[in-house]
Amino acid sequence: GQENMLAIWDIKSRRQMKFARLDCPADCLEFSPNGAFLAIGLKGQVTVLDATSFAIKSVRRDRKLAISEIKFNKDTTILAVGGHD
């Protein structure tokens, strides 16, 4: 089977800093403006991770099709999500 991974790289040193395995392929992702969170759009769900530890902060499954767009507002209090359905 195919493995789905999320990796964060340090571009200057060309080294992988963190990685996590995902249950399915990601369609989109967005860092919060303050850098504290990472929102990932997967098929039918949005997962919000702590950007430092990759600990899951929230999971919302309310769609059947892929998530195509995710955006945090400036103070990270709202997350807007757009999907194919």
C-alpha positions as CSV (number, residue, x, y, z in Angstrom):
1,G,0.0,0.0,0.0
2,Q,0.9,3.6,-0.4
3,E,2.1,5.6,2.6
4,N,0.8,9.1,3.1
5,M,3.2,11.4,4.9
6,L,3.4,15.0,6.0
7,A,6.9,16.4,6.3
8,I,8.3,19.8,7.3
9,W,11.7,20.7,6.0
10,D,14.3,23.3,6.9
11,I,15.1,24.7,3.4
12,K,18.4,26.2,4.3
13,S,19.9,23.0,5.8
14,R,17.9,20.7,3.5
15,R,16.9,18.6,6.4
16,Q,13.6,17.1,7.3
17,M,12.5,18.5,10.7
18,K,9.3,16.6,11.4
19,F,7.1,14.1,9.8
20,A,3.7,12.4,10.5
21,R,1.8,9.6,8.8
22,L,-1.6,10.4,7.5
23,D,-4.6,8.1,7.1
24,C,-5.2,9.2,3.5
25,P,-3.7,11.6,1.0
26,A,-4.0,15.3,1.9
27,D,-5.7,17.7,-0.6
28,C,-4.6,21.0,1.0
29,L,-3.0,22.5,4.1
30,E,-2.6,25.8,5.8
31,F,-0.4,27.1,8.6
32,S,-2.1,29.5,11.0
33,P,-0.8,33.1,10.8
34,N,0.8,32.7,14.2
35,G,2.5,29.5,13.2
36,A,0.9,27.5,16.0
37,F,-1.4,25.3,14.0
38,L,-1.5,23.4,10.8
39,A,-4.9,22.6,9.2
40,I,-5.0,19.7,6.7
41,G,-7.8,19.0,4.3
42,L,-8.3,15.3,3.6
43,K,-11.1,13.4,1.9
44,G,-14.2,14.4,3.9
45,Q,-12.4,15.9,6.9
46,V,-10.3,18.7,8.3
47,T,-7.6,17.9,10.9
48,V,-5.9,20.6,12.9
49,L,-2.5,19.8,14.3
50,D,-0.2,21.6,16.8
51,A,2.5,22.7,14.4
52,T,5.3,22.0,16.9
53,S,4.4,18.5,18.1
54,F,1.9,17.4,15.4
55,A,-0.5,16.5,18.2
56,I,-4.1,16.4,16.9
57,K,-6.1,19.4,18.2
58,S,-9.3,18.9,16.3
59,V,-10.9,16.6,13.7
60,R,-14.1,17.5,11.8
61,R,-15.7,15.0,9.5
62,D,-18.8,16.5,7.9
63,R,-18.2,16.1,4.1
64,K,-18.1,13.3,1.7
65,L,-15.8,14.7,-0.9
66,A,-12.3,16.3,-0.9
67,I,-11.5,19.6,0.9
68,S,-10.1,22.0,-1.6
69,E,-9.3,25.1,0.4
70,I,-8.5,26.0,4.0
71,K,-7.8,29.5,5.4
72,F,-7.3,30.8,8.9
73,N,-8.3,34.4,9.8
74,K,-5.6,36.8,11.0
75,D,-6.0,36.0,14.7
76,T,-6.5,32.3,14.2
77,T,-10.0,32.2,15.8
78,I,-11.8,31.1,12.6
79,L,-11.0,28.5,10.0
80,A,-12.8,28.6,6.7
81,V,-13.1,25.4,4.7
82,G,-14.2,24.9,1.1
83,G,-15.0,21.5,-0.3
84,H,-16.1,19.8,-3.5
85,D,-19.6,19.1,-2.1
